[in-house]
Amino acid sequence: MEKQEAIVLYPSPPIGHLISMVELGKLILSQNPSLSIHIILAPPPYKPETTAAYISSVSSSFPSLTFHRLPTVEPPSSTKQCKHHETLTLEILSLSNPNIHRTLLTISKTFNLCAMIIDFFCTAVLDVTAGFTFPVYYFWTSGAACLASFFHLPTIHETTAGTNLKDLRSLLTIPGVPPIRGSDFPKPVLDREDDIYDAFISMCKQLSKSPGIIINTFETLENRAIKAITEELCFRNIYPVGPLITTGRNGDKNVENTDSCLDWLDSQPEQSVVFLCFGSLGLFEEEQLKEIAIGLEKSEQRFLWVVRNPPGLQNQTEPDLESLLPEGFINRTGHRGMVVKSWAPQVPVLNHKAIGGFVTHAGWNSILESVCAGVPMVAWPLYAEQRFNRVVIVDEIKIAIPMIESETGFVSSMEVEKRVREIMEDGPVRERTKAMKNAAELALTETGSSRTALTALLQSWSPKRSS
């Protein structure tokens, strides 16, 4: 009896990477329902946002998606003290290689593995896949402009004469990317003395050796960057199949928060509310939270604001709003604002007719969710590649305005007030965002660019397929 064909997906542990990889799996199944898809889950390097209920929900709805949890591994104590969480992530993923090898062998006994798709952070797995015959593709969970910059990073490394990116005074010229400061790159590559710097350069060099890279974007959104990768950077096997976003994460979040947020929005005028939400890792010190509150109050705009505990109070279950926010703030703004503790259902909120603007950390998933909802953004980056994303969505795609911080990273209440007022006005950013929403919908149609790219991807690892 012939084995069933299967592919293996290997996401990086953070929830945003996992969710977009699962959405890719769902998309592939929509075109090839006879496939079996196996998702390998590496142990998280730090206390994670729980994924158990999310995975259970996906498994029950999509039985062709099978999850394989790898055993916990213990990194060296020196690694645990590292200053970049990416360092710990890479160490965990590298130490997991023997377990991945055993998992791949087990799967291959029952299934015919025709491809493996890995996250950029999972590059170390290439050391154990060499003995298998299936091709290994990358899934790039950020945008095409970010991918272009990582293709170009080894060249920047060689041509900047030992200077750290954070210290470069001139703007960098990268194919497909607007002029950008070196300091807007992710923190792990800002300083050559960091141990993780060399690891990133090495992983970037592997990108061009891949048989293909799948990108969570679409042609109209990042046409210049996609063209630059294929023509100027000479890598033609890219597959922009996005936008891949989730419609919700059933079962693993606060139902009461969902109902209260949406019920409150139902009572607000159309496009009158600014939504402030900063991702699962987006945390502010108490002083900054108070400054945001002052700015919101002075803006006189309607708002829905998700407040999380400051970094030092993460062990507490819920934030104490009375102590974290200015005295009397909730009472004074209660007629036009709502403060939610810790979490809100971001996708349903963004798609609610009452939402008119989004203050976001500019994570790529959040950007795509905002685009698909047609909501313009204020970009306030906090970590990862978000500073880079801000440059792209403000200067290149023009679907956002920037939140400008001081040299220390602090944002004043005056800046919050100014940007909140600005994003709620009608103007070119709002019109551009609405146009991108329409383009996203078109890309996902049967004859759209993303569906065409998906078809090409599936044919690349199994040419006998016609779709």
N, C-alpha and C positions, 0 to 999 in steps of 0.2 A: 504494500500500500504506500502510495506516494505521500511524503511528509507535507503538512500544511506550510505554506510560506509565512514567514514572520520577519518583523524588523524589531530592533532593540533601540529604545530611547534611553539616553543617560543624561538627565539634567543635573545641574549644580543644586545643592541642597536648599538655598534660599527660596522662600515661597513664590516670589515673583518669577523665578526661573522655572520652578516646577510647574506652575499653572500654565505658562505659555507653552511649555513642552507638551503638557497634556492636551492643550488645545490643538497643537500640531498633530498629535496622535488621532484626535477626533476627526480632524480635517482629512487626514490620509484615509481613515476608515470610511469617510463619506464617499470617497472615490473608489476605494477597494475594500468593500465589506468582507471579502473572503480572507483578508490578512489577519494574522494574529499579531498583536502589538504588545511587547514586553517592556515595561518601564522599570529601570533599576534605580532604587533609591539609596543613595549613600547616606551614612549617618551625619546628622547636622553637626557643625563644629561648635555651636553655642546653643544656649537655650532657645529652641525654636518656637515660632508661632505654631500651634498644634495643626497638624495636617491630617490626623486620623479620620475625622468625620468627612473631610473633603474627599480623601481617597476612597473611603467607603461609599460615598455618594456616587463618585465617578464609576467605581467598579460595578455597582448595581445597575447603573444606567447604560454602561458600555462594557458588557461581559467580554468583549474581544480585547479589552485593555487589561493586562495582568501586571500587577505590581510585585516587585521582588525587593524586599528590604535587606540591605547588607548588614552584617553584624557591626557593632560599635568597635572602633579602633581607638587606641590611646596614643596621642601624639607626644613627643618629648616635652618635658617640662619647660624647656627653653622656648619652644614654639608657642606654648600657651601664654607666654608673657609678651608675645609680639604686638607691635603697635598697629598692624593692619589686620582686620578680620579676614581679608583675602589670603594672607599668609597661612592662617590656620585652616582655612577652607582647602587650599591647595595641598597642605600637608595631609589632611584627612583623606582627600581624594587619592593622593599618591599611595598612602598606606592601605587603601582599600583595593588596590590592584589585584592582589592574590584572590580576594573574595569575588571580584568581578570576573576573573578568569574562570573560577569554578562555576559561577552562575552561567556564564556564556556556554561552557561545556555542557552543563545540564540542559539548558534550553535547546542546544543544537542536537541533542540526542532524540528529541521529539519533533523538532521543527527544522525546516530548511531556512536558515538565516540568510536573507538576501541583502540586508543593509543594517548598519548601525548609525545612529544620529547622536552626536554628543554636543554638550555645551562647551564653549570655549574654555571654561575653567577646568573641564574634564580632560584636557589634552594629554595628561599623563597616562591615560588608558591606552594610548597608541602603543605603549611598550608591551601590552599584553594582547593586543588584537592582531599583531603581525602574523601570528600563526594560523589565523583564520582566513578564509577566502573572501568574505564579504567586504564591500567597500565601507569606509567610515566617513560620514559627512559631518559637517558642523551645522548646528542650529545657532544662529546669532540672535540673541534675545533683545538686542538694542537695534538702533537704526543703521541704515546703509552708510551715512556719513561717519558714524562712529567706526564702522567696519573699515571704511576707507582709511581712516586715521591710524587704525591698528595695522593695516597693511603697510602703511608708510612709516610706522614708528621705527623699525630697524634702520631705515634711511636717515631719519632724524637723529637717531642715536649715533650714527657714523659721521654725520656732517656738522654736529654742534660742538665738536672739539672738546669733549669732556665737560661741557657746561650742563648743569641740571636744568631740566625743563622749567622748574619753578623760578629759575633765575634769568631766563631768557628775556631780553628787553624788547626785541622785535617780534612782530606777529609772525606766526608760522603760515606758510603757504602749502596746503595739502590738496591734492586733486579731489574735487567734488565737495570741498569743505570751505565755508567762508573763512576769511582771515581770523586766526584764533591765537590767543595767548597760550604759552606753554603751561601756565598755572591753571588753565581751565581743563587740563587733562586729569584723569583719575589720579588720586593720591599715590597709588603704588608705583607710578612711573615718574613722579615728580623729582625724585632724588636718586641719583645713581648709586649712592652708598647704601640704600635700602636693599636687604637681601632679596626682596621680592622683585626688585627692578629687573634683574637678569632673567628671572623666571618669566616675566611678562614678555621681554624681548624674544626669548626663546620660543614662547608659545605663539607670538606674532609671526615668527618665521615659518611655523608649521602651517599657518593658514593657506599659504600659496601652494602647499604640497597636497592639499585636500582634493579629492575628486569632485567636491561640490560644497557650497555653503548656502544654507537656507536662511533667509532673513525675514524677520517679522516686520515687514514694511510693504508698501505698494508703490508702483511706478510713479504715479502722479505726485505722491507726497515727497519722494526723494529722487526725482528723475535725474538731476545732475550728478548726485553721488553714485547712483547705480551705473550711469553711463561712464563715470570716471573709473570705477572699479573694472569694468569690462574693457575699456579702451585705453586709458592712460596707465592703469596699474596692471593691465593685461591678464586679468583673471576673469574668464568668461563663464565659468560654471557657477553662477549665482542664481538663486531662485527666490525672488521676493514674493512670498505667498500670503502676506498679511493683508489687512490687520487681523491678527489672532488675539481675540480678547474673550474673556469669560463673561457670561451673562449673570453669573452669581456663584457663590460658594455655599452650596446648600448644606445645612446641618451644622456647620462649625462656627456659627456666629450668633450674636444676640438677636433673637427674633423680636424682642421688645424694642430694641434700638431701631430695627428695620421699620416696624410699624409706626413708631413715634415720629421718625424722620419723615416718612412718606406722608403720614397724616398731616403733619405740620405744613409740609410743602403744598399739600392740596389746598390749604387755606391762603396761600400767597399768590399775588398777581404773577402773570406770565413774565418770565425772564427778569424777575426782580431780585433774586437772591444770589449772593456770591457764596460759593462753597469753598471752605478751607479744609484741606486734608493732605497729610504728608507721608503716607505710606506706613508700612508696618515697622520700619526702623527709623522713622523721622521723629526725632525727639528734640525738645527745646528746654533750655534752662528756665527756671521760674521767672527771672528778670525779663527774658524774651517773651514769655507768655503774657506777662503783664503789659508789655509794650504793644503786642498784637492787639490785646483787648482795648487799649487806649485808642489805637488807630482805627479799629472797627467802630468804636463808639463815636469818634469824631467824624468818621466818613458818612454817617447817617444812612448807610445802606443796610438793607435786609441781609442777614447772613445765617449760614449754617456752618458751625465750626466744630471740628473734631479735636478734642484736647486729650493728649496722652500725658502720663506722668513724666516729669523730668528724668534725666538719666539716673540720678541717685535714688530715685523712688520707684524703680521698676518692679521691685518685689511686692509693692502694694497692689492690691487687686484693681482698685479704681482710683482715679484722681480725685482729690478733695478740691472741688472747684472754688469753694469759699476761700480757701487759703491760697490757692494758686493764682486767682484772678483778682483784680482790684476790688476793694471793698464796695459793695453795692452795684457792681457791674451788671450782674445777671438781672437784678430788679430793674435797673435803669434801661436796659436794652431788651427786656423780655417781650415788649410789644412788637419788636421787629427782628429779633434774633433768637437763635436756638443754639445752645452749647451741648454737644453730645460727648459722653465719656468714652474715650478709647477707640471707638469704632463706629463706622456708619457704612451702609451698603452702597459703595461708591458708584457702581455701574447704574443701578436703579435711580440713585440720586442725580447723577449727571444727565440721565435721560428724562428727568422730570421737567415738565414745561415751565416750572417756576424758576429753574436754574438759569442764570444769565452769565455767570463767570466762575472760574475755577482757579483758586490759589493752590498751587501744587509744587511738590518737590522735584518735578520734572523727571521722574522715573519713566522709562519708555512705555511700560504697560499703561501707566496713568495718562501719558500723552495720547496713546492710541485710543484709549477709552474716551477721552475728551474729544478727540477728532471725530470718532464715530457718533458721538452725541451732538456734535456741532457747537461745542461750548468753547469760547476763547479762554486763554490761560494767562495767569501771572506766574512766571517761572521763578521759584525760590529754591535753588538746588541745595542739598544737604550732604550727600555722600555719593560714592560710586562714580558713574560717568555723568552725573546730573548737571554739573557745570558745563560740560561739553554739550549736552542736550539743550541747555538754555541758549547757547550761541546758535545752534542749528534752528530751533523753533522760533527764535526772535529774529535773527538776521537773515536766515536762508528761506525758511518756509513761511515766516511772517504770520504765525497763528498764535503768538504770545507776546506779552510785554515783560520786561525783566523787573524783578525785585532787586534793588541795588543795596548791597550791604556795605558796611564800613570795612576798613582794613582788618579789623578783628573778627569780621563775620557777623557783627550785630546789625540788626535792622531797626531803624527808629520808627516810632509811632507815626511820624509825619510821612515817612515813606510808605508805610502800610496804608494810611489814609489815602494818600495820593494814588497809589496803584489800584486800590479797591474801587475808588471812584472812576478811574480811567477805564478799567476793564468792563465796567457796567455800562459804558457809553456805546452807542452805535458808531461804527467806524470801519476802516479797512480791515482791521484784525478780525472783527466779528464776521464780516462778509467773506474773508478768506477762509475762515474756519468752516463756515457753512458750505463753501464750495468744496472743501476737502472732505466733508462728510459725504457729499454726493459722489465724489470721486472714489471714496472708500467702498461705498455700496456698489458702484459700477465695477470696481476691480474684482469683486467677489461673485459677480454674475457668471453664468455659464461660459460666456465669451470674453470675460474680463481678463485683465493682465495677470492677476494673481492665480486665477484658475488655470490659465495657460501655463504659467510657471510651475504649478503643481503637477500638471500633466507631464511636462518635460522632466520634472524630478523623478516621478514614478517610472517613466520610461528609461531613465538613465541607469537605474539599477536593475531593471527587468525589461529589456527592450521588446520582449515578446508581447507585453501588454499593449493594448490599443487605447487605454484610457487611464 
